[in-house]
Amino acid sequence: MRIGIVTKWFNRGQPIVGRHLRSALGELGHETFVLARPMKEGRRRPGLIQRDDVWDQPEVTEASSFEVPLNEYAEWVESRGIDAIFCDQNYQFEELTALRGQGLRVIGRFVWEMFRKQHLPGALEAYDVIYSLTQCERERYRSWGLETPLVTWGCHPEVTTVERDPDPEVVRFIFPGGYLGHRKPIREVVDAFASTRNPDLRLLVKFQLESPKHGEHLQEAAARDSRIELLVVDQPRAEHLRTFADCHVCVTPSRWEGLGLPLFEALSFGMPIITNDNPPMNEVAIDEVNAICVTGHQDSHTKSGLPGFAPDVEEMAAAFGRLGDPAERERLTEGAIQERERRSWSRTVEGIAGLVEMVAPVGVSQPADR
């Protein structure tokens, strides 16, 4: 089939999922096309679409705005001869419904912290298939009467093939902070680490843009404690993965997550994880298997009504201390390798194949080489 992917196209979590989805469809033998939605107005980098590094790919069409006009959708679909499209977090129900009316099949998912029950009628009109990538979002949708197929997201070869070379003289924890939005409990992480006393521990706080809200706190913490390192850079993908892989432990608590790509990057590296014991984090970071999951204390809500959880600072400090022990890291590394096998990329490809089969025209089979 000729399959389109409607996605943001720059170095953030959702677009990375879109790019990896494209690779899965390619493995299955489908011809793929991307309609790139620029970053919304009012965000950190409005209008952003990347065309360099891993984003330099053929058949990427730039949309004129995040809310893509129907005529642009229709022209793109017709000019490429597209049979079906995959969407991620696409609430343009009216436009998608119109495309379905013209015979296009529409497959998509939503992140549970944004998707509300009142979205259901429009989504059911707009989509042939709505699927889930986490068990928690699937269960939430089921409570509303919506059954969604579950695709097990796994460890992409782009990440599993990265070679690790951590510094043997120190124990480096990495906190991948992205844009340091509210869902990232950076103050709790920094305060927990600062309360430890082991001189061999290091905390690398890596983020893409300076945060007015958290920048001053981070700068002050790094000035007080030389073990805290700040890396403010939007690295090329391969460089980011090497930086990540050369650490010993991933620290990635979150008040909420749609998927949580740092969890999968850590799992791909066989790296122990520290996070809070809330879904979907604890679906990938399994307490005492490949992770130390600390108590989460509710301190907020998402727009869709989900509770947000901040990690317990004292428990997190204890987790930093425990993972200063090489034997403890080795134990959780072994668990990470087992979990990595359970979330192999081949399982994800099989799940994507199942979604395509659900919308394939009668008599059209999947490519034999899958």
N, C-alpha and C positions, 0 to 999 in steps of 0.2 A: 504493500500500500504506500501511497504518498501521504506523509503525515506532517502536519504543521505543529509547532510548539510556540505558544504565546507566552512570553516570559519577559521579565526584566533581564538586562544583559550587561551586568557589571559585577564587580567583585564583592558579592554579598551572598548570604546563605541561600535564599530562594533561587537566584539565578544559577548558582552552582548546582543545585538540584536539577534545574532545567537543562543545564549543559550535560550533566551525567545521564539524565533521562534521554537526551538525544543520542548519547553514545550507546545506551541500551537498545534503543530502537534500531540504531545502525547495526549492532551485533545481530539483531533479528532479521536483518536484510531489508529493512524498510528505507525508503528515500525520505529524507527529512528536510524541513524548512523552518526557519525561525522568524517570527515576527517580534521584534525587540521593542518593549515598552520602556520609554525613558523614565527616569526617576521623577516622581511627582513634584509639582511646584510646592514650595513651602518646606521641603526636606533639605537635608544637609547639602546635597549637590544636585539641584533641580536640573532636569533635562539630560542627565548622564546616561550615555550608552557607550560602553567600551568596545573598541575594535582592535586592541593590541593584545599581546601575550596570548593566553588560551582563548580569548574572546575573538581572535582573528580567525574566523571560520567562514566557509562559503555559504551562500544562500541565507544570509542574515539581512532581513529587510527592516529598516528603522521606521517605526510608527511616528506620526507627527506629534502625538501626545500620549500620556499614560492612558487616558480614556480614549481608546481607538475609535474613530468614526466608523460607522457601519460600511460606508463606501470603501474605506481602506481595507477593512476585513475582506469584503467581497472581491475587490480587485486582486488582493494577494492570493486568496483561495482559488479564484478562477485562473489567474495567470500561471500559477504553479500546478494546477490540476490536483489540488489537495482533496483527499478523501475523508480525512479525520483530523481533528486538532486536539492537543493536550493543553490544558490551562492550569495555572497554579494561582489561587487567590484572585480569580477573575469574577468580579461582581457585575459585569456588564450583561445582565440577564436579557435585556431587551434585544441587544445586538446578537447575542449568541442564539437566542430563540429564533430570530430572523434567519440566521445562517442554517440552523437545523431545518427550518422550513424549506430551505433550498436543497436539502439532501445531505448536508454536511453532518458527520457524527462528531459529537463533542464529549470529551472525557476530561475530568478535572478533579481537583481536591482543594480543600481549604484548610487553613490552620485554625485549630479549635478556639484559640483565644480571640479570634475576630468573628468567626461564623456564629450567627445567632439564630434562634428558632424562627424568627420572623423572616429570615432569608430563605427558608425552605421552599415556599411556593414558587418563587422566582427561579431558584436553583433547579428545581425539578422540571420546570418548563425549559430551561436553558441547556441542561446536560442530559446526555444519554446515560452516562455512567459517572457517579461520584464515588471516589475511592478514598481510602485512608492509608496513612503511612505509620500511624501509631495506634496502639490498642486503646489508649484512653480516648482519643477522638472518636474512634469507631464506637466505643461504648456510649459516649455522649450522644452521638447521632442516633444510635439504636434506641435510646430512651425517648427520642422524639419520633420514633417510627420510621427512621431512615436506615436501611441496611446498606452498608458500604463494604465492598471487597477490600481486604487488607493486603497491601503489598509490603513485604518485609524489606525495608531499606537496608542496604548493606554497605560493605567496605569496598569502595571503588578502586580498581587497579591503579589509577592515578596516584592514590595515597599508599596502597599496600606495597608498592614497588620502591618507595623512598627508603634509602639506606640511613640508618641511625648512627650517630657518633657523639653520644653525650659525654660531657666533661667528667672524667672519673674523680676529680678533686672536690667537686661540690655536688649538691643535690638541687637541681633546678626545677622549680615548679613554674608552669606557664599558665597565665590567666588570659585566654583569648577574648578580649573585650569588645571587638567590633567598633561600633560607634558609641559605646558606653551609655546606652539608653537606660531607662528606668528599670527594665527587667534584669539588668546586670548588677548584682549587689556588690559593687566594687569596694565600698567602704567596709563592709563586713569582712571581705576577704583580706584586705590590707590590714585591718585592725587585728584579725586573727593571726596573720603571719607575724606582725610586729610584736605580738605577745610571746612568741617563741624565743628561745635563747641559743639554739644550736648555731654556731658561727658558720657551719658548712652549708646551711640552707640558703637558697636564693629564690626570689620571686620575680619572674619576668612578667610584667603587665604589658601586654601587646594590644594596641588599638590603632584604628585607622585615622581618627581625627581627634584633635584636642577637644575635650568636653568642658564647656564653661561651667557645668554643674559640678563635675568631679575633678577638673584639672588642678585646682588649687590644693585640694586634699591630697591628691596623688603626689604633687610636687613636694608638699610639706613632709609627707610620709617618706619619700625617697631621700629627702635631705636629712631626716632624723635617723634613717636606717639604711646604711650603705648596702645591705643585702637586697634591697628592693631596686629593681631595674625597670625603667620605662622605655618602651620602644613604640614611638609614634610614627608609623609609616604604613602605607598601603603597598605591601610588597608584591612583586610578581608572584604568581601562584607557586612555582617551583621553589622560589626563595622562602616563601612563607612556610611551605611544607618542611623544608630543611630546618628552619628555625624551630618549628614546632617539634619535629622529630628528635632534635638534639637536646630536648629537655627530658626529664625523668618522669614527671607526673603532670597530668592535666588537672587544673582546678577550674571547674566550669559550673558553679552553681547558677541558678537562674530563678527568678520569681515565676516565670512561666516560659514555655518553649513551644514552638510549632513542631520542630523536629530536633534541632540542636546538633548542627554539623560538627562542632568541636568534639562531641562525644564519639562520633564515628571516626574522626581523624585520630583521636587517642586510641580507639579500639584497633584501628588499622595498624598503628605502630606497636601494638602490644603494650600500651602504656597504662598504668594505674590511673584512676580518676577519683577526684574528690568532688562531690556535688551534694545537693540536698535530696532527701528521700521523698521526692514527689514526682508524679508522672508529667511528661514522658521521660524525664531524665533517668528515673530508676527502671525504665524498660531496657535501657542500653547499659547503664552503669548499675551492675548488680551488686548489692551490698555484700561485702566479704568474699566476693568471687573475683571481680576485676575492679572493685571500687570500695571506697569508704563513703557511705551515704549518711549525711548528718541530718538532724531534725530540721524541718522547715517551719518557721513561724509565720502564720498569715499576717500580712501587713498591707495588703492592697487587693484590688480587683481589676480584672481586664474589662474592656468595653462590653464583652459578651457575658460578663458575670462570673467568670472563673476566678477563684481565689489566687492571689499571688503570694509567694512564700519567700521569706528571707532566711538564709541559713543561720543556724545557731553558731555564734562566734566562738564560744568555748569549745564546742564539739569540733569545730573546724580547726581550731588551734591544736587540739589533741590529734587530729588527723594529720596535720603537718608534721607533728612530732613523730607519730608512728611511721610515716613514710620516709623519715630520715634514716630509718633502719633498712639496710640493704636486703635483709632476709624478708622483711614485710613487703618490700617492693617486688622482690622476686616471686613471692607467693601470688600476689595480685597480677603480676605479669603473666604467669602461667594461666590464670583464669581468663585474662584478656585474650590470650591466644585461642583458648577454647571458644570464647564468645565470638571471636572473629570468624572462626569456622562456621559457627551457627548463622552468622550474618554474612555469608559469602556473597559476592556480587552476582554469582550465577543464580542465586535464589531471587534476587531483585529482578534480573532479566526475565526469569520465568514468570514472575508476578506481572511485569509489564506486558509480556506476551499474552497472558490471560486477559488483561484489559482490552487489548486490541482484538482478540478473538470475540469478545462480547459485542463488538460493533462491526466486525467484518461482514460484508455482504454475504448472503448465502451462496455457497459454492466457492468462496475465496478462502484459501487455506493460508496458513503462515508459511514463510520460507522454510524449505526443508532443512537448511543448514543450521537451524537454531539449536 
